Amino acid sequence: MQILNTLTVLALVVMSFALIVAVPVLYASNEDSGRSNRLILLGGIAWVGLVLLNWGVSYFVV
C-alpha cells in the first residue's frame, strides 16, 4: 500500500508541474480559447481527483 501511496504522490507532483507550465502557455496562445479553457478545466479536475485519490490512499497507510 505504501508503494501505491508513493505513486499517487508522484502523479500529483507531475500533474502539478504540468499545470504550472501548461496554464500560462494555453492562456498566452492565440488559438481557440474554448479549447484552451477546456484543457485547463480538465487538468484542474484531474488534479483535484489526484488530490482526493492521494488522500484516500494515505488514509490506509499509517
N, C-alpha and C positions, 0 to 999 in steps of 0.2 A: 504494500500500500504506500510505502514511503517513496518508492520509485515513481508511482503514479502521481504523487504529490509534486515531486521534483519536475516531472514532465509538464504538469499543468502550470507550474510557476515559470518554466522555460517558455511555454507557449504564450503566457501572458506577457512576459518581457519582450519576446519577439514581436508580438502584436502591438505592444506599446511603441516600440521603436519604429515599426512600420507606419503607425498612425502619425508619429511625430514628423516623419518625412513626407508622408502622402498628403496629409491635410493641407499644409501650405502650398504644396505643388498643385494640388487639384484646385485650390482657390485662386491661384495665380494663373492657371491655364485659361486660354480664351476659347476652349472647346465648349461643348454643350454643358451648360451649368446644371441642368436637370440630371444628367448622368453623373456629374461630379458630386452633386449633393446626395444622390442615391448611394454612391460608393462610400461616401463619408458616413452616411447613416448606417449602412450595412457594417462598416468597420466598427462603428460605435456599438452597435448591437452585439457584434461578435466579441468585442472587448468586455462588455457587461456580462455576456454569457460565460466568458472565461473567468471573470472575477467570481461569479456565482459558483461555477464548477470548482474553482480552486477553494472557495470557502467550504463547499460540500465535502471535498476530498480531505481537506485539512481537519475537518471535524472528526474524521475517523482516525487520523494519525495523531497519536498523543506523544 
